[in-house]
Amino acid sequence: MKIPKIKYSDKILDRLSIFMSIGGITLYPWIILREKYRDNSYYFEKGKVTINHESIHIKQQAEMLVILFYLWYGIEYLVKLFVYGNDAYRNLSFEREAYTHEEDMEYLKNRKFYSWIKYL
């Protein structure tokens, strides 16, 4: 897999954090992370896990041609908002796949196409 383009910017994430605090976000083809993950040894391991989590989203976005990913994400979020309320985000299929495998640094090497569907 290609190494994603990583940018560190608290400013961007603060502007995108309307409803909740975000440690990182994927906006294809970039991964934007909090600046604390850049060089701080305390956060270094958490940063690797976050990069892996966001890299799973890069793969999901690529296989859905980016626009379809965001469309599906938004629709699924609205549906799950009625079912799960405040827990809608954590129950999105894309997030469930990413959270389940974020600590497995080999996951993307073996991940099958459209694996997020198993988490619907």
C-alpha positions, 0 to 999 in steps of 0.5 A: 500500500502507498504511504498516505500523505500526512499533515499535522494541524490542530488548526484544521482539526479544531475547525472540523471538530463541530460535534466532537473532538477529533484526533485525526481525519481522512480527507482523501488522499490526506490524513490530518492528525493532531500536532501532538502525534508528530514528535512527542514520544508519549503520543508516538504509539497512539499516533501509529494506531491513529495513522493505521485507523485513518489508513483504513479509511483511505482504502475505504474511500479509494474503493468507493471513489471518494464521493460515494464514500462520503455519501454513504457515510452521511446516509448511514450516519443519519440512519444510525442516529435514529437507532443509536443516538449519540453512539451513531458514529461508533456504529458506522460500518466504516468506523467499526472496521477501522476501530476493530483493526486499528492496532493490527499493523498488518491488516491493510496488507491482507484486507479484502476489497469492501471489507467494511460491508461485514460491519453493516 
